[in-house]
Amino acid sequence: MINMETSKLSKIWNKHANQEKSKNYDFSLKNIKKSDDFNTQWLLKLSRQKKGKKLLDAGCGIGYFVTMARNLGLKAEGIDISPEAVKIAKKRGEKVILGDLRKMSFKSRSFDIVLAEGSIEHFPETEKAMSEISRILKKNGIFIGNVPNKFTIFTITKIIQQIFGIWKCGYEKSFTKSRIKNLLEKDFRTIEMKKSKIAIGTQHPILTRIIREIDSFLMLFGLGGAHHYFYCIKK
C-alpha cells in the first residue's frame, strides 16, 4: 500500500517541484529577519543557539529551507519523496536524498534538528513519520514544523477544491490543536505552539479579502487560522 501511495505522491510533488523552481527567494539574513513565518523565526533562533549543528528538512521539496538553514550556519540537508524535487535541489547545490519519511535510511540519533514544513500531513501514516523523526533525532533534539488546522475556512475551501478536482496537493489531512499536540507528546515535549493566519489568495481579490476577514474573525474565538506550528524537544 505504501509503495502505491509513494508512486502517487511522487507524481504529485514532481509537478509541484517544477512549478517551484522558477521562484527566486531571497535568503539574505536581512530578509530572513523580516519573515513572519514561525518556522523561519525558529530557525533563526536555533542558528544562534546551535550553530554548526545538523539539521534535516523532512519533506524538503526543492530545498529552499535547506538553503536557508545552511545560510544561517547550520549543517543542513534534506529528504523528499519526489525524484524531480531532489534533482532540482541537487542542481541548486544542496545535499538532498530521495526517500520516504515513513521509513528513512538515516542512522538513529543522526540529527540535532528536524524541520517538517507542511509534510507529515500528506499521507495517512503521520504517526509513523513522527516515530521515524524521533528515531533519527539525538536526545534533546529539536523538532519544528507545521500541519493544517482543521477548524478553519481553509479546510472548507480545500474540500470544495477536492470535490471539483482542482486541489493540487493530493492527500492532505488536517488536525485540531489537541490532536497534533497529543501525537507530538508521545515522543516530544512541546515547548511552543502557534497558529498562522490564512495567507491563501484566489483569482478574485474580493473573495480573497472576504476569506481572510472571516478567518481573522474566527481567530478571535479560538477557531480559524491556516496551520498549527510546533516547537518540540525529544524526550
C-alpha positions in Angstrom: 0.0 0.0 0.0 2.8 2.4 0.9 4.6 1.6 -2.4 1.5 2.5 -4.4 0.9 5.6 -2.4 4.6 6.6 -2.7 4.4 6.4 -6.5 1.2 8.6 -6.4 2.8 11.1 -4.1 6.0 11.3 -6.3 3.9 12.2 -9.3 2.1 15.0 -7.5 5.2 16.5 -6.0 7.2 16.2 -9.2 4.7 18.6 -10.8 4.9 20.9 -7.8 8.7 20.9 -7.9 8.7 22.1 -11.5 6.4 24.9 -10.6 8.5 25.9 -7.6 11.9 26.0 -9.4 11.0 29.3 -11.2 10.7 31.1 -7.9 13.6 33.2 -6.7 13.7 33.6 -2.9 15.9 35.9 -1.0 17.8 34.1 1.8 19.8 37.0 3.0 19.9 37.5 6.8 18.1 40.8 6.4 15.2 39.2 4.6 15.1 36.2 6.9 14.8 38.5 9.9 11.8 40.2 8.3 9.9 37.0 7.8 6.8 36.4 9.9 6.8 32.6 9.2 7.2 30.8 12.5 9.5 28.1 11.2 11.8 30.7 9.8 11.8 32.6 13.1 12.6 29.4 15.0 15.4 28.5 12.5 16.9 31.9 13.1 16.8 31.4 16.8 18.2 27.9 16.5 21.1 29.1 14.3 22.3 31.3 17.1 22.0 28.6 19.8 23.2 25.6 17.7 25.5 27.0 15.0 27.1 24.1 13.1 24.6 21.5 14.2 23.0 19.0 11.9 19.5 19.8 10.5 17.3 17.6 8.3 14.4 19.2 6.3 12.0 16.3 6.2 10.0 16.7 3.0 12.3 19.4 1.7 10.9 19.9 -1.8 13.5 21.6 -3.9 15.4 22.6 -0.8 14.6 26.2 -0.1 14.6 25.7 3.7 17.8 23.6 3.3 19.4 26.7 1.7 18.1 29.0 4.4 19.3 26.8 7.2 22.7 26.5 5.6 23.0 30.2 5.1 22.2 30.6 8.8 25.2 28.4 9.7 23.6 25.0 10.2 24.8 21.8 8.6 21.6 21.3 6.6 20.4 18.5 4.3 17.0 17.3 3.1 14.9 14.3 2.1 12.0 14.2 -0.3 9.7 11.7 -2.0 9.8 13.5 -5.4 12.7 12.5 -7.7 12.2 15.7 -9.6 12.4 17.8 -6.4 15.6 16.0 -5.4 17.1 16.5 -8.9 16.4 20.3 -8.8 17.7 20.6 -5.2 20.9 19.0 -6.1 21.3 21.3 -9.1 20.9 24.1 -6.6 23.9 22.7 -4.8 22.0 21.3 -1.8 22.6 17.9 -0.1 19.3 16.2 -0.6 18.3 12.5 -0.9 15.3 10.6 -2.3 13.3 8.9 0.5 10.1 8.4 2.3 9.6 10.0 5.8 7.8 6.8 7.0 11.0 4.8 6.5 14.2 6.8 6.3 17.6 5.4 5.7 19.4 7.6 8.3 21.0 6.1 11.3 19.3 6.6 14.7 20.3 9.8 16.6 21.8 11.4 13.4 20.4 14.9 13.7 20.2 17.8 16.2 17.2 19.4 14.5 14.4 18.2 12.2 12.1 20.5 10.3 8.8 19.3 8.8 7.4 22.2 6.8 3.9 21.0 5.8 4.9 17.4 5.0 3.7 14.9 7.6 0.0 15.5 6.7 0.3 14.3 3.1 -0.1 10.6 3.9 -2.2 8.5 6.3 0.7 7.3 8.4 1.6 10.6 10.2 2.3 8.7 13.4 4.9 6.5 11.6 6.7 9.5 10.2 6.8 11.2 13.6 8.2 8.0 15.1 10.9 8.0 12.4 11.7 11.6 13.1 12.1 10.8 16.8 14.4 7.9 15.9 16.8 10.0 13.9 16.9 12.8 16.4 19.5 12.9 19.1 18.4 13.1 22.7 17.0 16.6 23.4 16.9 17.2 19.7 14.6 19.8 18.3 11.6 19.1 16.1 9.8 22.1 14.4 7.1 22.2 11.8 3.5 22.7 10.9 0.3 20.9 9.9 -3.0 22.3 8.6 -5.6 23.4 11.1 -8.9 21.5 11.0 -11.3 24.2 12.3 -10.9 26.9 9.7 -12.4 28.2 6.5 -9.2 27.0 4.8 -10.5 23.4 5.4 -13.8 24.2 3.7 -12.1 25.8 0.7 -9.8 22.7 0.4 -12.8 20.3 0.5 -14.6 22.3 -2.2 -11.4 22.2 -4.4 -11.1 18.4 -3.8 -14.8 17.9 -4.8 -14.2 19.8 -8.1 -10.9 18.0 -8.8 -8.8 21.2 -8.7 -6.9 20.5 -5.4 -3.2 20.3 -6.3 -1.6 18.7 -3.2 -3.1 15.2 -3.3 -3.9 13.6 0.0 -3.8 16.0 2.9 -5.4 15.8 6.3 -6.0 18.5 8.9 -5.6 18.5 12.7 -7.1 20.1 15.7 -4.7 21.6 18.2 -5.3 18.9 20.7 -4.9 16.1 18.2 -1.4 17.2 16.9 -0.3 18.0 20.5 -1.3 14.5 21.6 0.6 12.9 18.7 3.7 15.0 19.5 3.7 14.3 23.2 4.3 10.5 22.6 7.9 11.3 21.9 8.4 15.0 22.3 8.0 17.7 24.9 6.0 20.6 23.4 7.7 23.9 24.1 5.6 26.2 21.9 2.6 26.1 19.6 1.4 28.9 17.4 -1.3 29.3 14.8 -0.9 31.2 11.5 -3.5 33.3 9.7 -4.8 32.3 6.3 -2.4 33.6 3.6 -4.0 32.0 0.6 -5.0 34.0 -2.4 -7.6 33.4 -5.2 -8.0 34.8 -8.7 -10.7 37.1 -7.2 -9.3 39.8 -4.9 -12.7 40.5 -3.3 -13.2 36.8 -2.4 -9.6 36.6 -1.1 -10.3 39.6 1.2 -13.6 38.0 2.4 -11.9 34.7 3.2 -9.2 36.5 5.2 -11.6 38.7 7.1 -13.7 35.7 8.1 -10.6 33.9 9.2 -9.4 36.9 11.3 -12.9 37.0 13.0 -12.9 33.3 13.7 -9.4 33.5 15.3 -10.9 35.9 17.9 -12.9 32.8 19.2 -10.0 30.3 19.1 -11.1 29.0 15.6 -9.8 29.8 12.2 -6.1 30.0 11.2 -4.4 28.1 8.4 -1.7 26.0 10.2 -0.6 24.8 13.7 3.1 25.4 14.2 5.1 23.5 16.8 8.4 23.7 18.5 9.3 20.5 20.5 12.2 18.8 22.2 12.7 15.0 22.0 12.1 13.4 25.4 
